[in-house]
Amino acid sequence: MAINHYEWSWGGPLPELLRHSEVKHALLRDYLVEYFLTLVSSPHQDRIQLTVVDGFCGGGRYRNGAGAAVPGSPIVILEALKEAKARVLHEQQRRKPIEFDVKLVCIDADASAVNHLRHVLEDHGYGDQLRSGAIETLVGEFAGKAEAVIAEAHRRSPKAGRAIFVLDQYGYDKVPLSVMKQIFGVLKRAEAILTFNVDSLINFLSDKNVRDFERKTGVMGAITAADMDKALRGPAWRLRVQAGLYQKITQGSGAGYFTPFFVRPERGHGDFWLLHLSQHWKARDVMADAHWKHHNHFVHYGRAGFDMLSTGYAARIDDDARPQAAFEFDDVASTASQDEMLMQIPQVLAQHRAGIPFKQFFVERVNTTPATEAMVERAVLQLVRDRQVLVIGPDGSQRNVRTALKPDHVIKLPDQRAFSF
Ligand SMILES: C[S@@+](CC[C@H](N)C(=O)[O-])C[C@H]1O[C@@H](n2cnc3c(N)ncnc32)[C@H](O)[C@@H]1O
């Protein structure tokens, strides 16, 4: 069962931040810096306006394994914003200053955690922003506060609909699917980073737990009576349940793009998902990049190339009782991805004899591959050099592309027979 192990009281001992959560924070920070930078990529822009919602914000400070005080997610978010501002000024050599109008809303069900966070924010020099409302703290359950917060994010960014929801629940049942749908229905460019402790659900499957989970989240039908019965479970039941849950959550959320990555924590703690849901393939690509950077702690199940869910997810089973062999984001995985794609790309192109624009090729596969756009491009270019794939420009002529594909470059297999008249 998921129990909340975090307790904050101002002046009391700090809760311990486990190593995998430190890595989660590093990933969040890197991702947000890149996200803010992509928003201000045009030097003519003078303002960005968006809302960041930390839906399970905690008390803002921990101690790590070495005893040092380390920041919690609200401070990580604010530091990412600070870093992005500094980098914009430095890297873009701007003449016009840029205003980052970013509101941070921090929600926690525990009043003592919120009180602690407010002290920590003062300590870090954010007192003025607390008083001006640029940082808002709310005590209550995320699901209960969500509607008002989504409306506020929409009021602040009505056209672009930009907002990021960091939903770091401890457990698996505090973020109803209806709230996810509302986020992606109301906010055109919303993104969510959702923690889902999949093993704490699966390790304690019972009729009551499953009914509670379904009632609270609206994620229905991913777990069957046979999955709950040890005598009836077929082989690979765990993987089947995980795949079912993953598909119900991502498809039911209303988001178009997701990263299907898992975090494998220290021994004794089950795997959990860190799902990134967004409305744009580019956002998913930036997140996939961040995972490759923090490869030591992130895994995804399945094969290295494309179609990891349909062909890979349930294919790499060694033993139901043990965690399955996982794909790790390291150099070996990168090579495996490349090798796999070199085989798979011609197979896919065989289904598209007239060819397919590179961008379409990538976007259609983005949800089921751990590879980034740059990695897929590298594989295609290797095949072009090996004369296994041709590149055709928008005017229909063959292009001699060596280093960079354009989104509208059509990639295709060479014709099997060349006719000459
Ligand atoms: C894993 S901790 C979050 C840590 C924080 N995101 C960080 O990284 O520093 C989970 C927090 O969620 C809070 N919480 C539990 N149930 C909640 C709910 N339904 N709505 C909002 N907060 C909740 C707990 O009080 C706890 O502080």
PDBQT file of the ligand as one rigid body, heavy atoms in Angstrom, charges set to zero:
ROOT
HETATM    1  C1  LIG A 501       6.135  12.447  -2.938  1.00  0.00    +0.000 C 
HETATM    2  S1  LIG A 501       5.657  13.817  -1.975  1.00  0.00    +0.000 S 
HETATM    3  C2  LIG A 501       5.949  15.128  -3.076  1.00  0.00    +0.000 C 
HETATM    4  C3  LIG A 501       7.258  15.688  -3.082  1.00  0.00    +0.000 C 
HETATM    5  C4  LIG A 501       7.511  16.880  -3.935  1.00  0.00    +0.000 C 
HETATM    6  N1  LIG A 501       6.837  16.837  -5.236  1.00  0.00    +0.000 N 
HETATM    7  C5  LIG A 501       9.011  16.970  -4.179  1.00  0.00    +0.000 C 
HETATM    8  O1  LIG A 501       9.487  16.379  -5.162  1.00  0.00    +0.000 OA
HETATM    9  O2  LIG A 501       9.692  17.619  -3.390  1.00  0.00    +0.000 OA
HETATM   10  C6  LIG A 501       3.949  13.757  -2.024  1.00  0.00    +0.000 C 
HETATM   11  C7  LIG A 501       3.224  14.908  -1.331  1.00  0.00    +0.000 C 
HETATM   12  O3  LIG A 501       1.858  14.832  -1.714  1.00  0.00    +0.000 OA
HETATM   13  C8  LIG A 501       1.049  15.223  -0.620  1.00  0.00    +0.000 C 
HETATM   14  N2  LIG A 501      -0.280  14.654  -0.884  1.00  0.00    +0.000 N 
HETATM   15  C9  LIG A 501      -0.761  13.424  -0.625  1.00  0.00    +0.000 A 
HETATM   16  N3  LIG A 501      -2.006  13.282  -1.129  1.00  0.00    +0.000 NA
HETATM   17  C10 LIG A 501      -2.298  14.449  -1.755  1.00  0.00    +0.000 A 
HETATM   18  C11 LIG A 501      -3.409  14.909  -2.509  1.00  0.00    +0.000 A 
HETATM   19  N4  LIG A 501      -4.473  14.131  -2.734  1.00  0.00    +0.000 N 
HETATM   20  N5  LIG A 501      -3.358  16.140  -3.043  1.00  0.00    +0.000 NA
HETATM   21  C12 LIG A 501      -2.271  16.923  -2.864  1.00  0.00    +0.000 A 
HETATM   22  N6  LIG A 501      -1.197  16.559  -2.123  1.00  0.00    +0.000 NA
HETATM   23  C13 LIG A 501      -1.210  15.329  -1.592  1.00  0.00    +0.000 A 
HETATM   24  C14 LIG A 501       1.757  14.701   0.578  1.00  0.00    +0.000 C 
HETATM   25  O4  LIG A 501       1.393  15.466   1.718  1.00  0.00    +0.000 OA
HETATM   26  C15 LIG A 501       3.231  14.890   0.181  1.00  0.00    +0.000 C 
HETATM   27  O5  LIG A 501       3.732  16.106   0.640  1.00  0.00    +0.000 OA
ENDROOT
TORSDOF 0
